[in-house]
Amino acid sequence: MSLRTPIGPSGNLLSNDSRQCRRLVLDNPIITQEQLEQIAHPESGLSAIGIAKTAIVPITFPRRKGPTGMHRAISNICEQVEDAIDDGAGMVILSDRLVDENNVAIPSLLAGGAVHQALVRSKRRMNVGLIVDTAEAREVHHHALLLGFGVDAICPYLAYDTIHMMCSGIKIDMKSLDPETAVYNYRKAVDKVRTMQLLLLLPLLLLMLVLLVLLLLLLMLVLTSLSIFQGLRKVMAKIGISTMQGYKGAQIFEAVGVSTDVTDDAFTGGEFGFSLLCSLLCSFLASLLFSLLTAPPVAARIGGISWNDIAADQLRRHELAFPSRDVNEPAVLQVRMLLLVVLLVVLQLLVLTSLLQNMGDYHWRDGGEAHVNDPSAIAAMQAAVRMPAGSAGANAAYEEYSTKAKAAVKNCTLRGLLEIKYPPRRKLKEENLIPLSEVEPASEIVKR
């Protein structure tokens, strides 16, 4: 299994000449900020393989445009990328670093998927390498989605900056881990794999020489490290794809809770059969044909949030980072607010806590994301099991737990939204009833 992938303009698929080799080959698609800097300035080395220009396109939209401005901004980004290719750019970097109080970040997956689809439709996707420079990508699934929807490489700069900050002494002892090693460990966690070998040795008491050989093999077995597939290789292994070229742009995902308006513009390609065959073949030729033609359509069978909903969520997050204030308020009040903000920042730095709000993505937080394991439901269950069985208090506590558990499942899962529609009850005739003596008792059924 390999994450090695070439990026950049590719030559004619039907010709066999030296230009096919003039591409940038990455050992893995997760690049460092130093590598991104080299790609952003082709004169530092990329010009040797024929890439003379790199275009940097910001993936932001004006805050004053409101929720409706994001969709139009994505269309403008696609046009900017096409114009950059016409101007001779061999690499395009989609970056959200230009976020400020007036510009809101566009989700990198929407921007990357929309640009990829626009280039496929205009038959220009093979003329450029597409790199995303984003603060959003943190987890393995984030990287897998970006690559699966057509991005060639990713630079998660905020994750790197966070690691450097942690290594500065706030969270990690600098003596035990330096920033370079920490960044390497992060990248390795995204894409590393180790081998797991299990050998069964049956000792044969024949000759002393054979026994020594078996002991040596057993020692080698003990020294062999056992671990599991991690990161992108683990995701690819579950699907059955062995190369990054076969996985990149395959779009083998299903959109849950996203409207078809979003998937049609940002993620949907052409016919499903041929492109799925290409992604499963995992060969270089199949991946090239896949990029030249179409990508599989993304299933969005239940619908969900629209462009305006996503933009409104981005604006809400942006408001947390850049709170809007009235510019016409009295100067004295502005000074007081400024002093208050400075005081709060100093206090936060003194206690080394974060200014960002924890929305409870991983652990339950009051007012954050809903979780199936709700603390109030767990507390009711614990109260029920501590009381005498069959008591009124135990029954009431368990009833409370059951009600809250069902409500949590309804709020967090798709199956919780389903309701069973029972047929109307009909009065059965006496001769159609089954005697209870012929029904197997529950005590016997439970044994099985």
Disulfide bonds with the S-S distance in Angstrom:
none
